[in-house]
């Protein structure tokens, strides 16, 4: 694995939450932990996701059901953005091929 794994206890300590909250987020499917050797923790992208969850709850007062909806929508938007980027690249490639095939 290329990315560094940060153990659950360190993440909890740095974010001023309990490890039980992190485990609860995992059980709810909001975040995923990974295991690398003896270390079980989170990749940087998951830590950013945990930070977002905490921000939604602490700063905006969103409950976990609302957080789940926000995360699902955010994930869907990211997926659609990647898909549109690929489509744009394909269209650009097709246009270049078509321009190259046309006689001058």
C-alpha positions in Angstrom: 0.0 0.0 0.0 1.4 3.4 -1.0 -0.4 5.6 1.3 0.4 5.8 5.0 -2.0 4.3 7.4 -2.7 6.3 10.6 -3.8 4.2 13.5 -7.3 4.7 14.9 -6.1 5.8 18.3 -3.9 8.6 16.8 -6.8 9.8 14.6 -9.2 9.8 17.6 -6.7 11.7 19.7 -5.9 14.3 17.1 -9.6 14.9 16.3 -10.5 15.0 20.0 -13.0 12.1 19.7 -13.2 8.6 21.1 -12.2 5.5 19.2 -15.8 4.3 19.8 -17.1 7.2 17.6 -14.8 6.0 14.8 -15.9 2.4 15.2 -19.5 3.7 15.1 -18.8 5.5 11.9 -17.4 2.3 10.5 -20.4 0.3 11.5 -22.7 2.8 9.8 -20.6 2.6 6.7 -19.6 6.2 6.8 -15.8 5.5 6.8 -13.6 2.4 6.1 -10.7 1.4 8.1 -7.8 -0.7 6.6 -5.4 -3.1 8.1 -1.7 -3.1 7.2 0.2 -5.6 9.3 -0.6 -5.1 12.9 -1.9 -1.5 12.3 -5.6 -0.9 11.8 -6.4 2.7 10.9 -7.2 5.1 8.1 -5.7 6.3 4.9 -5.5 10.1 4.4 -8.7 10.3 2.3 -10.7 8.6 5.1 -9.3 11.0 7.7 -10.5 13.9 5.5 -13.9 12.2 5.4 -13.9 11.8 9.2 -13.0 15.5 9.5 -16.0 16.3 7.2 -18.3 14.2 9.3 -17.2 16.0 12.4 -17.5 19.4 10.8 -21.0 18.7 9.6 -22.0 17.6 13.1 -20.1 20.1 15.2 -20.3 23.2 13.0 -23.6 22.7 11.2 -25.5 20.6 13.7 -26.3 17.9 11.2 -27.3 14.5 12.7 -25.8 11.3 11.5 -28.7 10.5 9.1 -28.1 13.9 7.5 -24.4 13.3 7.4 -25.0 10.0 5.6 -27.1 11.7 3.0 -24.6 14.5 2.5 -21.7 12.0 2.1 -23.7 9.9 -0.4 -24.5 13.0 -2.5 -20.9 14.1 -2.3 -19.7 10.7 -3.4 -22.2 10.6 -6.2 -21.1 14.1 -7.4 -17.4 13.0 -7.4 -18.3 9.9 -9.4 -20.2 12.0 -11.9 -17.4 14.5 -12.1 -14.9 11.7 -12.9 -17.3 10.3 -15.5 -17.8 13.6 -17.2 -14.0 14.2 -17.3 -13.6 10.8 -19.0 -16.3 11.7 -21.5 -14.8 15.0 -22.2 -11.4 13.4 -22.8 -13.0 10.8 -25.1 -14.8 13.5 -27.1 -11.6 15.6 -27.4 -9.7 12.5 -28.6 -12.4 11.7 -31.2 -12.3 15.3 -32.4 -8.6 15.2 -32.8 -8.8 11.9 -34.7 -11.5 13.3 -36.9 -9.5 16.5 -37.6 -6.4 14.5 -38.4 -8.3 12.3 -40.9 -9.8 15.2 -42.8 -7.9 16.3 -45.9 -6.4 19.7 -45.8 
